[in-house]
Amino acid sequence: MTDKLIKIAYLYEDLMNTYGDSGDVKILRFLLKRQGYDTQVDNISLGDEFNAFDYDFVFFGGGQDFEQTVVAKDIPRHKDTLEKYINAGHPMLCICGGYQFMGDYYKTNSGVTIKGLGIFPLHTVFKSDKRMIGDTKYMTEWGEVVAFENHSGQTYFDNTDKLHPLGRMIEGYGNNPQDKAEGLRYRNFIGSYSHGPLLKNVNVANAIVEMILTWHQKRLANQENVTE
């Protein structure tokens, strides 16, 4: 039954799936099944049409510089739908490279600037002399999170009035070595450098499941209003 089917869009699964980020989607599918819901996961890749509002949840994982340059040529097509989806308060999780794409730009080690979607006022700079790798621990609104980070890109907020971190660092680096902050939390959007995967932290996973089910009910109600 469609009212028990959760639709998940996995952006560039075939290109942006470093360090087992697909585990986040597998965990969500497990938790949703436990609540009686089936899931449909669509890989939205190069050249595919995509309307974020057709989905209950959007996921975007991490990738290496080469894959990011490939995705950078394709993803601008989806800026409008993603920006509207995020600003409407619908749930989305971006890990590492996917998180970086939501900002204005990512400057690579060779000095090449990869343009982001510009949905959030933030930017990322690759710094080869400071690889941030290891176990991390930080505090979120849902409690403590334990994860793993492995990145040389350092992310900085350009508007700290609008943007707020997902958590405050206890151990590790997070966005960058200076700010002691991890990721981004904006409405029901979450950006994070946490691999491991992130959603092995059941407190965060359960919070996202709640977001997904809330939006799912709204999407069904909207469909019913259209058909009446």
NORWO-V199383 format. One record per pair of residues at least 6 apart in sequence whose ideal C-beta (glycine too) atoms are under 6 Angstrom apart, sorted by the first residue. I is the first residue (numbers start at 0). J is the second residue. D is the distance in Angstrom with one decimal. If there is no record, write none. Layout:
I_J_D ; I_J_D
This chain:
2_219_5.8 ; 3_36_5.3 ; 3_37_6.0 ; 4_37_5.1 ; 5_31_5.4 ; 5_36_5.0 ; 5_38_4.8 ; 5_55_4.9 ; 5_215_5.9 ; 6_39_5.1 ; 6_54_4.7 ; 6_55_5.3 ; 7_38_6.0 ; 7_40_4.7 ; 7_56_4.9 ; 8_41_5.6 ; 8_43_5.3 ; 8_54_4.3 ; 8_57_4.7 ; 9_40_5.5 ; 9_42_5.3 ; 9_58_5.1 ; 10_43_5.2 ; 10_59_4.2 ; 11_44_5.5 ; 11_70_5.3 ; 12_42_4.2 ; 13_44_5.4 ; 14_62_5.8 ; 14_66_4.5 ; 14_70_5.8 ; 15_60_4.6 ; 15_62_3.9 ; 15_96_5.8 ; 15_97_6.0 ; 16_60_5.1 ; 17_61_4.4 ; 17_62_5.5 ; 18_194_4.0 ; 19_196_5.9 ; 20_60_3.3 ; 20_61_5.7 ; 20_94_4.9 ; 22_196_3.6 ; 23_196_4.5 ; 23_197_5.9 ; 23_198_4.6 ; 24_58_5.6 ; 26_198_4.3 ; 26_204_5.5 ; 28_38_4.6 ; 30_204_5.9 ; 30_208_5.1 ; 31_38_5.6 ; 43_49_4.7 ; 45_73_5.0 ; 49_77_5.4 ; 50_80_5.5 ; 51_57_5.7 ; 51_80_4.5 ; 51_81_5.6 ; 51_84_3.7 ; 55_211_5.2 ; 55_214_5.4 ; 55_215_4.5 ; 56_90_5.1 ; 56_211_4.8 ; 57_91_4.3 ; 58_92_5.3 ; 59_93_4.4 ; 59_97_3.1 ; 60_94_5.0 ; 60_97_5.5 ; 61_94_5.0 ; 61_95_3.0 ; 61_96_4.1 ; 62_96_4.5 ; 64_107_5.4 ; 67_96_5.3 ; 67_113_5.9 ; 71_113_4.8 ; 78_116_4.6 ; 82_118_5.0 ; 85_188_4.9 ; 88_186_4.6 ; 88_187_5.3 ; 89_214_5.0 ; 90_187_4.4 ; 90_210_3.9 ; 90_211_5.5 ; 90_214_5.9 ; 91_188_5.0 ; 92_189_5.0 ; 93_101_5.9 ; 93_190_4.6 ; 94_191_5.8 ; 95_150_5.9 ; 95_192_5.6 ; 98_190_3.5 ; 99_105_4.9 ; 99_123_4.5 ; 99_152_6.0 ; 100_115_5.1 ; 100_116_5.9 ; 101_116_5.9 ; 101_118_4.9 ; 101_119_5.1 ; 102_115_4.6 ; 102_119_5.5 ; 102_121_3.9 ; 102_122_5.3 ; 103_115_5.4 ; 103_117_5.1 ; 103_122_5.0 ; 104_112_5.1 ; 104_114_5.5 ; 104_115_5.3 ; 104_122_5.3 ; 105_113_4.5 ; 105_123_4.4 ; 106_112_5.1 ; 106_124_4.8 ; 107_125_5.2 ; 108_125_4.6 ; 108_127_5.0 ; 120_157_4.2 ; 120_158_4.0 ; 121_154_5.9 ; 121_156_5.0 ; 121_157_5.8 ; 123_152_4.5 ; 123_154_4.6 ; 124_153_5.5 ; 125_151_5.2 ; 125_152_5.2 ; 126_151_5.9 ; 126_153_5.6 ; 127_151_6.0 ; 130_151_4.8 ; 131_148_5.6 ; 131_150_5.6 ; 131_172_3.9 ; 132_149_4.6 ; 134_147_5.8 ; 135_146_5.1 ; 135_148_5.1 ; 135_170_5.9 ; 135_171_3.1 ; 136_145_5.3 ; 136_169_4.3 ; 136_170_4.2 ; 137_144_5.5 ; 137_166_3.7 ; 137_167_5.9 ; 137_168_4.9 ; 137_169_5.6 ; 137_181_4.5 ; 138_166_5.5 ; 138_167_5.3 ; 139_165_5.8 ; 139_166_4.1 ; 141_202_4.4 ; 141_203_5.6 ; 141_206_5.0 ; 142_202_4.8 ; 144_200_4.8 ; 146_193_3.5 ; 146_195_4.4 ; 146_197_5.6 ; 147_194_4.9 ; 147_195_4.4 ; 148_171_5.8 ; 148_192_4.8 ; 150_192_5.7 ; 153_175_3.9 ; 154_174_4.4 ; 156_162_4.5 ; 162_183_6.0 ; 163_184_5.6 ; 164_180_3.6 ; 164_181_5.9 ; 164_182_6.0 ; 165_181_5.5 ; 165_182_3.3 ; 165_183_6.0 ; 165_184_4.6 ; 165_189_5.9 ; 165_191_5.6 ; 166_181_4.5 ; 168_179_4.6 ; 168_181_5.7 ; 173_180_5.4 ; 173_181_3.4 ; 174_180_5.3 ; 182_190_5.1 ; 182_191_3.7 ; 183_190_3.9 ; 187_210_4.9 ; 191_197_5.6 ; 198_204_4.0
